[in-house]
Amino acid sequence: MTKRLTILLFLTLFCFSVSAQERIFQLWNLNNVEVKLSEKTKIGVTEKMHFTPQSGSIDLKFGDVSVKRIINSWFEAGAIGRILLIRKEDGWLQENRPMIFGNFSKDIGQVELEFSNRIEYRMYKTLADHFRYRQMLTAQMPLFARQRISAYISEEGFVRFDNENLHLARIYAGTKLKYSDAFEMKLYYVLEKNKKTDIWQTSDVVGMNLSIDF
């Protein structure tokens, strides 16, 4: 299974890379804190920033608040409220984004699969509001017997409902280090394709996520 996932990751990255034109390099950082309200309910706060070394500026930042409910051993659902800022030539563009999500998970041997689904409503002052669907499929496997360090690969896609087109796609490859039940860190690489008018813009990303769970 591990060999097949490695081959799949290589082929996917190759297919995304061969059509690359101009590439952008970014650094991403995400910090998340979740607090357990009950055995099956959590609330969380998240912040994220995208930094572009070439321009020396933060190009995207957001903060959100979430509520998550564990329905059973293989399904969880919840809602998120997000405020997002994108840097434009004339200043910051603000987006307000309420979201609902449902995540499915299943273990196949040592491989843990997760299929995430999210419906977003993107609201702006100067642009047309619209719905968007986001899905993400992740395969994760332990690297050592203690299972504190895992490797994972993910694919993520975003489809706008107003034009029914895929406009943003990402491939992730990374490592998760779980220091304890309350703290974990992810280090990863992302190959991102973002459609601007009729041109797909390519970005290479190195990121780090920190998560604390109380």
MARBA-3410 file (N, C-alpha, C, O; in Angstrom, 1 decimal):
214
0.8,-1.2,0.0,0.0,0.0,0.0,0.9,1.3,0.0,0.6,2.2,-0.7 ~ 1.9,1.3,0.8,2.8,2.4,0.9,3.5,2.7,-0.4,3.6,3.8,-0.8 ~ 3.9,1.6,-1.1,4.6,1.8,-2.4,3.6,2.4,-3.5,3.9,3.2,-4.3 ~ 2.3,1.9,-3.4,1.3,2.4,-4.4,1.1,3.9,-4.1,0.9,4.7,-5.1 ~ 1.0,4.3,-2.9,0.7,5.7,-2.5,1.9,6.6,-3.0,1.7,7.7,-3.4
3.1,6.1,-2.8,4.3,6.8,-3.3,4.3,7.0,-4.8,4.6,8.1,-5.2 ~ 3.9,6.0,-5.5,3.9,6.1,-7.0,2.8,7.1,-7.4,3.0,7.9,-8.3 ~ 1.6,7.0,-6.7,0.5,7.9,-7.1,0.9,9.3,-6.8,0.6,10.2,-7.6 ~ 1.6,9.6,-5.7,2.0,11.0,-5.4,3.0,11.5,-6.4,2.9,12.6,-6.9 ~ 3.9,10.6,-6.8,4.9,11.0,-7.8,4.3,11.4,-9.2,4.6,12.4,-9.8
3.4,10.5,-9.6,2.7,10.7,-10.9,1.8,12.0,-10.9,1.8,12.8,-11.8 ~ 1.2,12.2,-9.7,0.3,13.4,-9.6,1.1,14.7,-9.6,0.8,15.6,-10.3 ~ 2.2,14.7,-8.9,3.1,15.9,-8.9,3.7,16.1,-10.3,3.9,17.3,-10.7 ~ 4.0,15.0,-11.0,4.6,15.2,-12.3,3.6,15.8,-13.2,4.0,16.7,-14.0 ~ 2.4,15.3,-13.2,1.3,15.8,-14.1,1.1,17.3,-13.8,0.8,18.1,-14.8
1.1,17.7,-12.6,0.9,19.1,-12.2,2.1,20.0,-12.7,1.9,21.1,-13.0 ~ 3.3,19.4,-12.6,4.5,20.2,-12.8,4.8,20.4,-14.3,5.3,21.5,-14.6 ~ 4.5,19.5,-15.2,4.9,19.6,-16.5,4.3,20.8,-17.3,4.8,21.3,-18.2 ~ 3.1,21.2,-16.8,2.4,22.3,-17.5,2.7,23.7,-16.8,2.1,24.7,-17.2 ~ 3.6,23.7,-15.8,3.9,24.9,-15.1,4.5,26.0,-16.0,5.4,25.6,-16.8
4.1,27.2,-15.8,4.7,28.3,-16.5,5.5,29.2,-15.5,6.6,28.9,-15.2 ~ 4.9,30.2,-15.0,5.5,31.1,-14.0,5.1,30.5,-12.6,3.9,30.3,-12.4 ~ 6.1,30.3,-11.8,5.9,29.7,-10.5,6.1,30.8,-9.4,7.0,31.6,-9.5 ~ 5.3,30.7,-8.3,5.4,31.5,-7.2,5.8,30.7,-6.0,5.2,29.6,-5.8 ~ 6.6,31.2,-5.1,7.0,30.4,-3.9,6.4,31.1,-2.7,6.5,32.4,-2.6
5.8,30.4,-1.8,5.1,30.9,-0.6,5.5,30.1,0.6,5.8,28.9,0.5 ~ 5.3,30.8,1.8,5.4,30.1,3.1,4.1,30.3,3.8,3.5,31.4,3.9 ~ 3.5,29.1,4.3,2.3,29.1,5.0,2.5,28.8,6.4,3.3,27.9,6.8 ~ 1.6,29.4,7.3,1.6,29.0,8.7,0.2,29.0,9.2,-0.5,30.0,9.0 ~ -0.2,27.9,9.8,-1.5,27.8,10.4,-1.4,27.4,11.9,-0.6,26.5,12.2
-2.2,28.1,12.8,-2.2,27.8,14.2,-3.6,27.5,14.6,-4.5,28.3,14.2 ~ -3.9,26.4,15.3,-5.2,26.0,15.7,-5.3,25.6,17.1,-4.4,24.9,17.6 ~ -6.3,26.0,17.8,-6.6,25.6,19.2,-8.0,25.1,19.3,-8.9,25.8,18.9 ~ -8.2,23.9,19.8,-9.5,23.3,20.0,-9.7,23.0,21.5,-8.8,22.5,22.2 ~ -10.9,23.2,22.0,-11.3,23.0,23.3,-12.5,22.0,23.4,-13.5,22.3,22.7
-12.4,21.0,24.2,-13.5,20.0,24.2,-14.6,20.5,25.2,-14.3,20.8,26.4 ~ -15.8,20.6,24.6,-17.0,21.0,25.5,-17.6,19.8,26.1,-18.2,19.9,27.2 ~ -17.6,18.7,25.4,-18.1,17.4,25.9,-17.3,16.3,25.2,-16.4,16.6,24.4 ~ -17.7,15.1,25.4,-17.0,13.9,24.8,-17.1,14.0,23.2,-16.3,13.4,22.6 ~ -18.1,14.6,22.7,-18.3,14.6,21.2,-18.4,16.0,20.6,-18.6,16.1,19.4
-18.2,17.1,21.4,-18.3,18.4,20.8,-17.1,19.2,21.2,-16.6,19.2,22.3 ~ -16.6,20.0,20.2,-15.4,20.8,20.3,-15.7,22.2,19.7,-16.4,22.3,18.7 ~ -15.0,23.2,20.2,-15.0,24.5,19.6,-13.5,24.8,19.3,-12.6,24.3,20.0 ~ -13.3,25.5,18.2,-11.9,25.8,17.8,-11.7,27.2,17.3,-12.6,27.8,16.8 ~ -10.5,27.7,17.4,-10.1,29.0,16.8,-8.8,28.7,15.9,-7.9,28.0,16.4
-8.8,29.3,14.7,-7.7,29.1,13.8,-7.3,30.4,13.2,-8.1,31.3,12.9 ~ -6.0,30.5,12.9,-5.5,31.6,12.2,-4.5,31.1,11.2,-3.8,30.1,11.4 ~ -4.4,31.8,10.0,-3.5,31.3,9.0,-2.9,32.5,8.2,-3.6,33.5,8.0 ~ -1.7,32.4,7.7,-1.1,33.5,6.9,-0.3,32.8,5.8,0.3,31.8,5.9 ~ -0.3,33.5,4.6,0.5,33.2,3.4,1.5,34.3,3.2,1.1,35.4,3.0
2.8,34.0,3.2,3.8,34.9,3.0,4.6,34.6,1.7,4.9,33.5,1.5 ~ 4.8,35.7,0.9,5.5,35.5,-0.3,6.9,36.2,-0.2,7.0,37.4,-0.1 ~ 8.0,35.4,-0.1,9.3,36.0,0.1,9.8,36.9,-1.0,10.5,37.9,-0.8 ~ 9.3,36.6,-2.3,9.7,37.5,-3.4,9.3,38.9,-3.2,10.1,39.8,-3.5 ~ 8.1,39.1,-2.7,7.6,40.5,-2.5,7.8,41.0,-1.1,7.7,42.1,-0.8
8.2,40.0,-0.2,8.4,40.4,1.2,7.1,40.8,1.9,7.1,41.6,2.9 ~ 6.0,40.2,1.5,4.7,40.6,2.1,3.8,39.5,2.4,3.9,38.4,1.8 ~ 2.9,39.7,3.3,1.8,38.7,3.6,0.7,39.0,2.6,0.2,40.1,2.6 ~ 0.3,38.0,1.9,-0.7,38.1,0.8,-2.1,37.6,1.2,-3.0,38.0,0.5 ~ -2.2,36.8,2.2,-3.4,36.3,2.7,-3.4,36.0,4.1,-2.4,35.5,4.6
-4.4,36.3,4.9,-4.5,36.0,6.3,-6.0,35.8,6.6,-6.9,36.5,6.1 ~ -6.2,34.9,7.5,-7.6,34.7,8.0,-7.7,34.2,9.4,-6.7,33.7,10.0 ~ -8.8,34.4,10.0,-9.1,33.9,11.3,-10.5,33.3,11.3,-11.4,33.8,10.7 ~ -10.7,32.2,12.0,-12.1,31.6,12.1,-12.4,31.0,13.4,-11.5,30.7,14.2 ~ -13.7,30.7,13.6,-14.2,30.1,14.8,-15.0,28.9,14.3,-15.8,29.1,13.4
-14.9,27.7,14.9,-15.6,26.5,14.5,-16.2,25.8,15.6,-15.8,25.9,16.8 ~ -17.3,25.0,15.3,-17.9,24.1,16.2,-18.0,22.8,15.5,-18.4,22.7,14.4 ~ -17.5,21.7,16.2,-17.4,20.4,15.6,-18.1,19.4,16.5,-18.0,19.4,17.7 ~ -18.9,18.5,15.8,-19.6,17.4,16.6,-19.2,16.1,16.0,-19.3,15.8,14.8 ~ -18.7,15.2,16.8,-18.4,13.8,16.4,-19.7,13.0,16.4,-20.3,12.7,17.5
-20.2,12.6,15.2,-21.4,11.8,15.1,-21.2,10.4,15.5,-22.0,9.8,16.3 ~ -20.2,9.8,14.9,-19.9,8.4,15.3,-18.4,8.2,15.0,-17.6,9.1,14.8 ~ -17.9,6.9,14.9,-16.5,6.6,14.8,-16.0,7.0,13.4,-14.8,7.1,13.2 ~ -16.9,7.2,12.4,-16.4,7.5,11.0,-16.9,8.8,10.4,-16.7,9.0,9.2 ~ -17.7,9.6,11.2,-18.2,10.8,10.6,-18.3,11.9,11.7,-18.7,11.7,12.8
-17.9,13.1,11.3,-18.0,14.3,12.1,-18.5,15.5,11.2,-18.3,15.5,10.0 ~ -19.2,16.4,11.9,-19.8,17.5,11.1,-19.7,18.8,12.0,-19.5,18.7,13.2 ~ -19.9,19.9,11.3,-19.8,21.2,12.1,-20.0,22.4,11.2,-20.4,22.3,10.0 ~ -19.7,23.6,11.8,-19.9,24.8,11.1,-18.7,25.7,11.5,-18.1,25.6,12.5 ~ -18.4,26.6,10.5,-17.2,27.5,10.7,-17.6,28.9,10.2,-18.4,29.1,9.3
-17.1,29.9,10.9,-17.3,31.3,10.5,-15.9,31.9,10.3,-15.1,31.9,11.2 ~ -15.6,32.4,9.1,-14.2,32.9,8.8,-14.3,34.3,8.2,-15.1,34.7,7.5 ~ -13.3,35.1,8.7,-13.0,36.4,8.1,-11.6,36.3,7.4,-10.6,36.0,8.1 ~ -11.5,36.6,6.1,-10.3,36.4,5.3,-10.0,37.7,4.6,-10.8,38.4,4.1 ~ -8.7,38.1,4.6,-8.2,39.2,3.9,-7.2,38.8,2.8,-6.2,38.1,3.1
-7.3,39.4,1.6,-6.4,39.1,0.5,-5.8,40.4,0.0,-6.5,41.4,-0.2 ~ -4.5,40.4,-0.1,-3.8,41.7,-0.5,-4.1,41.9,-2.0,-3.8,41.0,-2.8 ~ -4.5,43.1,-2.3,-4.7,43.6,-3.7,-3.8,44.8,-3.9,-3.3,45.4,-3.0 ~ -3.7,45.3,-5.2,-2.9,46.4,-5.5,-3.5,47.7,-4.8,-2.7,48.6,-4.5 ~ -4.8,47.8,-4.6,-5.4,48.9,-4.0,-5.7,48.7,-2.5,-6.4,49.5,-1.9
-5.2,47.7,-1.9,-5.4,47.4,-0.5,-5.9,46.0,-0.2,-5.7,45.1,-1.0 ~ -6.5,45.8,1.0,-7.0,44.5,1.4,-8.4,44.3,1.0,-9.3,45.1,1.2 ~ -8.7,43.1,0.3,-10.0,42.7,0.0,-10.5,41.8,1.1,-9.9,40.7,1.4 ~ -11.6,42.1,1.8,-12.2,41.3,2.8,-13.2,40.4,2.3,-14.1,40.7,1.5 ~ -13.2,39.1,2.8,-14.2,38.1,2.5,-14.7,37.6,3.8,-14.0,37.2,4.7
-16.0,37.5,3.9,-16.7,36.9,5.1,-17.3,35.5,4.6,-18.0,35.5,3.6 ~ -16.9,34.5,5.3,-17.2,33.1,4.8,-17.8,32.2,5.8,-17.1,31.6,6.6 ~ -19.2,32.1,5.9,-19.8,31.0,6.7,-19.7,29.7,6.0,-19.8,29.6,4.7 ~ -19.4,28.6,6.7,-19.2,27.3,6.1,-19.8,26.2,7.0,-20.0,26.3,8.2 ~ -20.2,25.1,6.3,-20.6,23.9,7.0,-19.8,22.7,6.4,-19.4,22.8,5.2
-19.5,21.7,7.2,-18.6,20.6,6.7,-19.1,19.3,7.3,-19.8,19.2,8.3 ~ -18.6,18.2,6.6,-18.8,16.9,7.0,-17.6,16.0,6.6,-17.2,16.0,5.4 ~ -17.0,15.3,7.5,-15.8,14.6,7.3,-16.0,13.1,7.5,-16.5,12.7,8.6 ~ -15.6,12.3,6.6,-15.6,10.8,6.7,-14.2,10.3,6.9,-13.3,10.8,6.3 ~ -14.1,9.2,7.7,-12.8,8.6,7.9,-12.9,7.1,8.0,-13.9,6.5,8.4
-11.8,6.4,7.5,-11.8,4.9,7.6,-10.3,4.5,7.6,-9.5,5.0,6.9 ~ -10.1,3.4,8.4,-8.7,2.8,8.4,-8.7,1.6,7.6,-9.6,0.7,7.7 ~ -7.7,1.5,6.7,-7.4,0.3,5.9,-6.0,-0.2,6.3,-5.0,0.3,5.7 ~ -5.9,-1.2,7.1,-4.6,-1.6,7.6,-4.0,-0.5,8.4,-4.6,0.0,9.4 ~ -2.8,-0.1,8.1,-2.1,1.0,8.8,-2.4,2.4,8.1,-1.9,3.4,8.6
-3.1,2.4,7.0,-3.4,3.6,6.3,-4.7,4.2,6.8,-5.8,3.5,6.8 ~ -4.7,5.5,7.2,-5.9,6.2,7.6,-6.4,7.1,6.5,-5.6,8.0,6.0 ~ -7.6,6.9,6.0,-8.2,7.7,5.0,-9.2,8.7,5.6,-10.0,8.3,6.5 ~ -9.2,9.9,5.0,-10.2,10.9,5.4,-10.7,11.7,4.2,-9.9,12.1,3.4 ~ -12.0,11.8,4.1,-12.6,12.5,3.0,-13.4,13.6,3.6,-14.4,13.4,4.2
-12.9,14.9,3.3,-13.5,16.1,3.9,-14.4,16.8,2.8,-13.9,16.9,1.7 ~ -15.5,17.3,3.2,-16.4,18.0,2.4,-16.8,19.3,3.1,-17.1,19.3,4.3 ~ -16.9,20.4,2.3,-17.3,21.7,2.9,-18.0,22.5,1.9,-17.7,22.6,0.7 ~ -19.1,23.1,2.3,-19.9,24.1,1.5,-19.6,25.5,2.1,-19.8,25.7,3.3 ~ -19.2,26.4,1.2,-18.8,27.8,1.7,-19.7,28.8,1.0,-20.2,28.6,-0.2
-20.1,29.9,1.7,-20.7,31.0,1.1,-19.8,32.2,1.2,-19.6,32.7,2.3 ~ -19.2,32.7,0.1,-18.2,33.7,0.1,-18.9,35.1,-0.2,-19.5,35.3,-1.2 ~ -18.7,36.0,0.8,-19.4,37.3,0.7,-18.4,38.4,0.7,-17.4,38.5,1.5 ~ -18.6,39.3,-0.3,-17.7,40.5,-0.5,-18.5,41.8,-0.6,-19.8,41.8,-0.7 ~ -17.8,42.9,-0.4,-18.5,44.2,-0.6,-18.5,44.6,-2.0,-19.4,45.3,-2.5
-17.4,44.3,-2.8,-17.2,44.8,-4.1,-17.3,43.7,-5.2,-17.3,44.0,-6.4 ~ -17.4,42.4,-4.8,-17.5,41.3,-5.8,-18.8,40.6,-5.6,-19.5,40.8,-4.5 ~ -19.1,39.7,-6.5,-20.4,39.0,-6.4,-20.2,37.9,-5.4,-19.2,37.1,-5.4 ~ -21.2,37.7,-4.5,-21.2,36.6,-3.6,-21.5,35.3,-4.3,-22.2,35.3,-5.3 ~ -21.0,34.2,-3.8,-21.3,32.9,-4.4,-21.0,31.8,-3.5,-20.3,31.9,-2.5
-21.6,30.6,-3.8,-21.3,29.4,-3.1,-20.1,28.7,-3.7,-19.8,28.8,-4.9 ~ -19.4,27.9,-2.9,-18.3,27.1,-3.4,-18.2,25.8,-2.6,-18.5,25.7,-1.4 ~ -17.8,24.7,-3.3,-17.7,23.4,-2.7,-16.2,23.1,-2.6,-15.4,23.2,-3.6 ~ -15.8,22.6,-1.5,-14.4,22.2,-1.3,-14.3,20.8,-0.8,-15.1,20.4,0.1 ~ -13.5,19.9,-1.4,-13.3,18.6,-1.0,-11.8,18.3,-0.8,-11.0,18.9,-1.5
-11.5,17.3,0.1,-10.1,17.0,0.3,-10.0,15.5,0.7,-10.7,15.1,1.6 ~ -9.1,14.8,0.0,-8.9,13.4,0.3,-7.5,13.2,0.8,-6.5,13.6,0.2 ~ -7.3,12.6,2.0,-6.0,12.4,2.7,-5.8,11.0,3.0,-6.7,10.3,3.5 ~ -4.6,10.5,2.7,-4.1,9.2,3.1,-2.9,9.4,4.0,-1.9,10.1,3.7 ~ -3.0,8.8,5.2,-1.9,9.0,6.2,-1.5,7.6,6.8,-2.3,6.7,7.0
-0.2,7.5,7.0,0.4,6.2,7.5,1.5,6.5,8.5,2.3,7.4,8.3 ~ 1.7,5.6,9.5,2.8,5.8,10.5,4.1,5.5,9.9,4.2,4.5,9.1 ~ 5.1,6.2,10.3,6.5,5.9,9.8,7.2,4.9,10.7,8.2,4.3,10.3 ~ 6.8,5.0,12.0,7.5,4.1,13.0,6.4,3.4,13.9,5.3,3.7,13.8 ~ 6.9,2.5,14.6,6.0,1.6,15.4,5.2,2.4,16.4,4.0,2.1,16.7
5.8,3.5,17.0,5.1,4.2,18.1,4.0,5.1,17.5,3.2,5.6,18.3 ~ 4.0,5.3,16.2,3.0,6.1,15.5,2.9,7.6,15.9,1.9,8.3,15.8 ~ 4.1,8.1,16.5,4.1,9.5,16.8,4.4,10.3,15.5,4.1,11.5,15.4 ~ 5.1,9.7,14.5,5.4,10.4,13.3,4.7,9.7,12.1,4.9,8.5,12.0 ~ 4.0,10.4,11.3,3.2,9.9,10.2,3.5,10.7,9.0,3.9,11.9,9.0
3.4,10.0,7.8,3.5,10.7,6.5,2.1,10.7,5.9,1.3,9.8,6.1 ~ 1.9,11.8,5.1,0.5,11.8,4.5,0.6,12.5,3.2,1.5,13.3,2.9 ~ -0.3,12.2,2.3,-0.5,12.9,1.0,-2.0,13.3,0.9,-2.9,12.6,1.5 ~ -2.3,14.4,0.3,-3.7,14.9,0.2,-3.9,15.6,-1.2,-2.9,16.1,-1.8 ~ -5.1,15.5,-1.7,-5.5,16.3,-2.8,-6.7,17.1,-2.4,-7.6,16.6,-1.7
-6.7,18.4,-2.9,-7.8,19.3,-2.5,-8.3,20.1,-3.7,-7.5,20.5,-4.5 ~ -9.6,20.2,-3.8,-10.1,20.9,-4.9,-11.3,21.8,-4.5,-12.0,21.5,-3.6 ~ -11.4,23.0,-5.2,-12.5,24.0,-5.0,-13.3,24.2,-6.2,-12.7,24.5,-7.3 ~ -14.6,24.1,-6.2,-15.5,24.3,-7.3,-16.5,25.4,-7.0,-17.2,25.3,-6.0 ~ -16.5,26.5,-7.8,-17.5,27.5,-7.6,-18.8,27.1,-8.2,-18.9,26.5,-9.3
-19.9,27.4,-7.5,-21.2,27.0,-7.9,-21.7,28.0,-9.0,-22.6,27.6,-9.8 ~ -21.2,29.2,-9.1,-21.8,30.1,-10.1,-21.3,29.8,-11.5,-22.0,30.2,-12.4 ~ -20.2,29.2,-11.6,-19.7,28.8,-13.0,-19.4,27.3,-13.1,-19.1,26.8,-14.2 ~ -19.6,26.5,-12.0,-19.4,25.1,-12.0,-18.1,24.7,-12.5,-17.9,23.6,-13.2 ~ -17.0,25.5,-12.2,-15.7,25.2,-12.7,-14.7,25.0,-11.5,-14.8,25.7,-10.5
-13.8,24.0,-11.6,-12.7,23.9,-10.7,-11.8,25.1,-10.9,-11.3,25.3,-12.0 ~ -11.5,25.9,-9.9,-10.6,27.0,-10.1,-9.4,27.0,-9.1,-8.5,27.9,-9.3 ~ -9.4,26.0,-8.2,-8.2,26.0,-7.3,-8.0,24.5,-6.9,-8.9,23.8,-6.5 ~ -6.8,24.0,-7.1,-6.4,22.6,-6.8,-5.1,22.6,-6.1,-4.2,23.3,-6.5 ~ -5.0,21.7,-5.2,-3.7,21.5,-4.4,-3.4,20.1,-4.2,-4.2,19.2,-4.0
-2.1,19.8,-4.2,-1.5,18.5,-3.8,-0.6,18.7,-2.6,0.3,19.5,-2.7 ~ -0.8,17.9,-1.5,0.0,18.1,-0.3,0.9,16.8,-0.2,0.4,15.7,-0.5 ~ 2.1,17.0,0.4,2.9,15.8,0.9,3.6,16.3,2.1,4.3,17.3,2.1 ~ 3.4,15.6,3.2,4.0,16.1,4.4,4.2,15.1,5.5,3.9,13.9,5.3 ~ 4.6,15.6,6.7,4.8,14.7,7.9,4.1,15.3,9.1,4.1,16.5,9.3
3.5,14.5,9.8,2.8,14.9,11.1,3.6,14.4,12.3,3.8,13.2,12.4 ~ 3.9,15.3,13.2,4.6,14.9,14.4,3.6,15.1,15.6,3.2,16.2,15.9 ~ 3.2,14.0,16.2,2.3,14.1,17.4,3.1,14.0,18.7,3.5,12.9,19.1 ~ 3.4,15.1,19.3,4.2,15.1,20.5,3.4,14.5,21.7,4.0,13.8,22.5 ~ 2.1,14.8,21.8,1.3,14.2,22.8,-0.2,14.3,22.3,-0.4,14.6,21.2
-1.1,13.8,23.2,-2.5,13.9,22.8,-3.0,15.3,22.6,-4.0,15.5,22.0 ~ -2.3,16.3,23.1,-2.7,17.7,23.1,-2.0,18.5,22.1,-2.5,19.6,21.7 ~ -0.9,18.1,21.5,-0.1,18.9,20.6,0.5,18.1,19.5,1.0,17.0,19.6 ~ 0.3,18.7,18.3,0.9,18.1,17.1,1.3,19.2,16.1,0.9,20.3,16.1 ~ 2.3,18.8,15.2,2.8,19.7,14.2,2.9,19.1,12.9,3.2,17.9,12.8
2.5,19.8,11.8,2.6,19.3,10.5,3.6,20.1,9.7,3.6,21.4,9.7 ~ 4.5,19.5,9.0,5.4,20.1,8.0,5.1,19.6,6.6,5.1,18.3,6.5 ~ 5.0,20.4,5.6,4.5,19.9,4.3,4.9,20.8,3.2,5.3,21.9,3.3 ~ 4.8,20.2,2.0,4.9,20.9,0.7,3.6,20.8,0.0,2.9,19.8,0.0 ~ 3.3,21.9,-0.7,2.1,22.0,-1.5,2.4,22.5,-2.9,3.1,23.4,-3.1
1.8,21.8,-3.9,1.8,22.2,-5.2,0.4,22.8,-5.5,-0.6,22.0,-5.5 ~ 0.3,24.0,-5.8,-1.0,24.7,-5.9,-1.2,25.2,-7.4,-0.3,25.8,-8.0 ~ -2.4,25.0,-7.9,-2.8,25.5,-9.2,-4.0,26.4,-9.0,-5.1,25.9,-8.5 ~ -3.9,27.7,-9.3,-5.0,28.6,-9.1,-5.3,29.3,-10.5,-4.5,29.8,-11.1 ~ -6.6,29.1,-10.9,-7.0,29.6,-12.2,-7.3,31.1,-12.2,-8.2,31.5,-11.5
-6.5,31.9,-12.9,-6.7,33.3,-13.1,-7.2,33.6,-14.5,-6.4,33.4,-15.4 ~ -8.4,34.0,-14.7,-9.1,34.1,-16.0,-8.9,32.8,-16.7,-9.6,31.8,-16.3 ~ -8.1,32.7,-17.7,-8.0,31.4,-18.5,-6.6,30.8,-18.3,-6.2,29.9,-19.0 ~ -5.8,31.3,-17.3,-4.5,30.8,-17.1,-4.4,30.2,-15.7,-4.8,30.8,-14.7 ~ -3.7,29.0,-15.6,-3.5,28.4,-14.3,-2.2,28.8,-13.8,-1.1,28.6,-14.4
-2.2,29.5,-12.7,-1.0,30.0,-12.0,-0.5,28.9,-11.0,-1.3,28.3,-10.3 ~ 0.8,28.7,-11.0,1.4,27.6,-10.2,2.2,28.2,-9.0,2.9,29.2,-9.2 ~ 2.0,27.6,-7.9,2.7,28.0,-6.7,3.3,26.8,-6.0,2.7,25.8,-5.9 ~ 4.5,27.0,-5.5,5.2,26.0,-4.6,5.2,26.5,-3.2,5.5,27.7,-3.0 ~ 4.7,25.7,-2.3,4.5,26.2,-0.9,5.2,25.2,0.1,5.2,24.0,-0.1
5.8,25.8,1.1,6.3,25.1,2.2,5.6,25.6,3.4,5.5,26.8,3.7 ~ 5.0,24.7,4.2,4.1,25.1,5.3,4.3,24.4,6.6,4.9,23.3,6.7 ~ 3.8,25.0,7.7,3.9,24.4,9.0,2.6,24.7,9.7,2.1,25.9,9.8 ~ 1.9,23.7,10.3,0.7,23.8,11.1,1.0,23.4,12.5,1.6,22.4,12.7 ~ 0.5,24.2,13.4,0.6,23.8,14.9,-0.8,23.7,15.4,-1.7,24.6,15.2
-1.1,22.6,16.1,-2.4,22.3,16.7,-2.3,22.0,18.2,-1.5,21.2,18.6 ~ -3.2,22.6,19.0,-3.3,22.3,20.4,-4.7,21.9,20.7,-5.6,22.6,20.3 ~ -4.9,20.8,21.4,-6.2,20.3,21.7,-6.3,20.1,23.2,-5.6,19.3,23.8 ~ -7.3,20.8,23.8,-7.5,20.7,25.2,-8.7,19.8,25.5,-9.1,19.6,26.7
END
